[in-house]
Amino acid sequence: MKKLKSTSRLFEKIFGIVASLISLVNGSFFIFLESGGHAGNSFIALVSIVGAILGFVSSFYIDRDLEFAGVGFIIAAILILMSVPHWGIVSSVIFLIVGISALFRK
């Protein structure tokens, strides 16, 4: 019987968790600035935190279903980029790279 070679998904897991933590810090910092009296909407920061949670869940779900995890990473990137555009660029780009890697790397 021929042994099948499986691809390690450690890259997607590590960078998914790192991007989630970065985006969680960005969203929390944005909520902190909102409470200081600056104009804005704290709902936007909550959308960023939801994107971080989605990315975190997708990074642990990547071993079971690659397509779901890849789409989850891309949706998280879009949510974070829409919610905190200037602060979320780094985590959004990382989520986008990890999502594309999860979808197209075999």
TORKOL-4160 file (C-alpha; in steps of 0.2 Angstrom, whole numbers, padded with zeros to 4 digits, m for minus):
106
<pt num="1" X="0000" Y="0000" Z="0000"/>
<pt num="2" X="0006" Y="0017" Z="m0005"/>
<pt num="3" X="0009" Y="0029" Z="0009"/>
<pt num="4" X="0000" Y="0046" Z="0006"/>
<pt num="5" X="0011" Y="0062" Z="0010"/>
<pt num="6" X="0001" Y="0074" Z="0020"/>
<pt num="7" X="0004" Y="0093" Z="0020"/>
<pt num="8" X="0009" Y="0101" Z="0036"/>
<pt num="9" X="m0003" Y="0116" Z="0041"/>
<pt num="10" X="0008" Y="0123" Z="0054"/>
<pt num="11" X="0011" Y="0139" Z="0044"/>
<pt num="12" X="m0007" Y="0143" Z="0043"/>
<pt num="13" X="m0010" Y="0139" Z="0062"/>
<pt num="14" X="0004" Y="0150" Z="0068"/>
<pt num="15" X="0001" Y="0165" Z="0057"/>
<pt num="16" X="m0018" Y="0163" Z="0060"/>
<pt num="17" X="m0015" Y="0164" Z="0078"/>
<pt num="18" X="m0003" Y="0179" Z="0077"/>
<pt num="19" X="m0015" Y="0189" Z="0066"/>
<pt num="20" X="m0029" Y="0185" Z="0078"/>
<pt num="21" X="m0019" Y="0192" Z="0092"/>
<pt num="22" X="m0014" Y="0207" Z="0083"/>
<pt num="23" X="m0031" Y="0211" Z="0077"/>
<pt num="24" X="m0038" Y="0208" Z="0095"/>
<pt num="25" X="m0026" Y="0220" Z="0102"/>
<pt num="26" X="m0031" Y="0233" Z="0088"/>
<pt num="27" X="m0049" Y="0231" Z="0092"/>
<pt num="28" X="m0047" Y="0233" Z="0110"/>
<pt num="29" X="m0036" Y="0248" Z="0108"/>
<pt num="30" X="m0049" Y="0256" Z="0097"/>
<pt num="31" X="m0062" Y="0253" Z="0110"/>
<pt num="32" X="m0050" Y="0260" Z="0123"/>
<pt num="33" X="m0049" Y="0276" Z="0112"/>
<pt num="34" X="m0067" Y="0277" Z="0110"/>
<pt num="35" X="m0070" Y="0277" Z="0129"/>
<pt num="36" X="m0058" Y="0291" Z="0131"/>
<pt num="37" X="m0070" Y="0303" Z="0122"/>
<pt num="38" X="m0064" Y="0302" Z="0104"/>
<pt num="39" X="m0077" Y="0303" Z="0091"/>
<pt num="40" X="m0082" Y="0286" Z="0083"/>
<pt num="41" X="m0092" Y="0271" Z="0085"/>
<pt num="42" X="m0087" Y="0256" Z="0096"/>
<pt num="43" X="m0097" Y="0244" Z="0085"/>
<pt num="44" X="m0083" Y="0245" Z="0072"/>
<pt num="45" X="m0070" Y="0239" Z="0085"/>
<pt num="46" X="m0082" Y="0225" Z="0089"/>
<pt num="47" X="m0083" Y="0219" Z="0071"/>
<pt num="48" X="m0064" Y="0219" Z="0072"/>
<pt num="49" X="m0064" Y="0208" Z="0087"/>
<pt num="50" X="m0077" Y="0196" Z="0079"/>
<pt num="51" X="m0065" Y="0195" Z="0064"/>
<pt num="52" X="m0051" Y="0190" Z="0076"/>
<pt num="53" X="m0062" Y="0177" Z="0084"/>
<pt num="54" X="m0066" Y="0170" Z="0067"/>
<pt num="55" X="m0048" Y="0169" Z="0062"/>
<pt num="56" X="m0044" Y="0161" Z="0078"/>
<pt num="57" X="m0057" Y="0148" Z="0076"/>
<pt num="58" X="m0052" Y="0145" Z="0058"/>
<pt num="59" X="m0034" Y="0142" Z="0063"/>
<pt num="60" X="m0039" Y="0128" Z="0074"/>
<pt num="61" X="m0052" Y="0121" Z="0061"/>
<pt num="62" X="m0039" Y="0120" Z="0047"/>
<pt num="63" X="m0035" Y="0102" Z="0050"/>
<pt num="64" X="m0053" Y="0096" Z="0048"/>
<pt num="65" X="m0059" Y="0107" Z="0033"/>
<pt num="66" X="m0047" Y="0117" Z="0022"/>
<pt num="67" X="m0060" Y="0126" Z="0012"/>
<pt num="68" X="m0070" Y="0132" Z="0027"/>
<pt num="69" X="m0054" Y="0138" Z="0036"/>
<pt num="70" X="m0048" Y="0147" Z="0020"/>
<pt num="71" X="m0064" Y="0156" Z="0018"/>
<pt num="72" X="m0065" Y="0160" Z="0036"/>
<pt num="73" X="m0048" Y="0168" Z="0035"/>
<pt num="74" X="m0053" Y="0178" Z="0020"/>
<pt num="75" X="m0069" Y="0184" Z="0028"/>
<pt num="76" X="m0059" Y="0188" Z="0044"/>
<pt num="77" X="m0047" Y="0199" Z="0033"/>
<pt num="78" X="m0061" Y="0208" Z="0025"/>
<pt num="79" X="m0070" Y="0211" Z="0042"/>
<pt num="80" X="m0054" Y="0218" Z="0050"/>
<pt num="81" X="m0049" Y="0229" Z="0035"/>
<pt num="82" X="m0067" Y="0236" Z="0035"/>
<pt num="83" X="m0068" Y="0239" Z="0053"/>
<pt num="84" X="m0051" Y="0247" Z="0058"/>
<pt num="85" X="m0043" Y="0251" Z="0041"/>
<pt num="86" X="m0027" Y="0259" Z="0046"/>
<pt num="87" X="m0023" Y="0248" Z="0061"/>
<pt num="88" X="m0029" Y="0232" Z="0054"/>
<pt num="89" X="m0019" Y="0232" Z="0038"/>
<pt num="90" X="m0005" Y="0220" Z="0045"/>
<pt num="91" X="m0017" Y="0207" Z="0052"/>
<pt num="92" X="m0028" Y="0208" Z="0037"/>
<pt num="93" X="m0014" Y="0205" Z="0025"/>
<pt num="94" X="m0008" Y="0190" Z="0036"/>
<pt num="95" X="m0026" Y="0183" Z="0036"/>
<pt num="96" X="m0027" Y="0185" Z="0017"/>
<pt num="97" X="m0010" Y="0177" Z="0014"/>
<pt num="98" X="m0015" Y="0162" Z="0026"/>
<pt num="99" X="m0032" Y="0161" Z="0018"/>
<pt num="100" X="m0025" Y="0160" Z="0000"/>
<pt num="101" X="m0012" Y="0148" Z="0006"/>
<pt num="102" X="m0025" Y="0136" Z="0014"/>
<pt num="103" X="m0036" Y="0136" Z="m0001"/>
<pt num="104" X="m0023" Y="0134" Z="m0015"/>
<pt num="105" X="m0008" Y="0124" Z="m0006"/>
<pt num="106" X="m0010" Y="0105" Z="m0008"/>
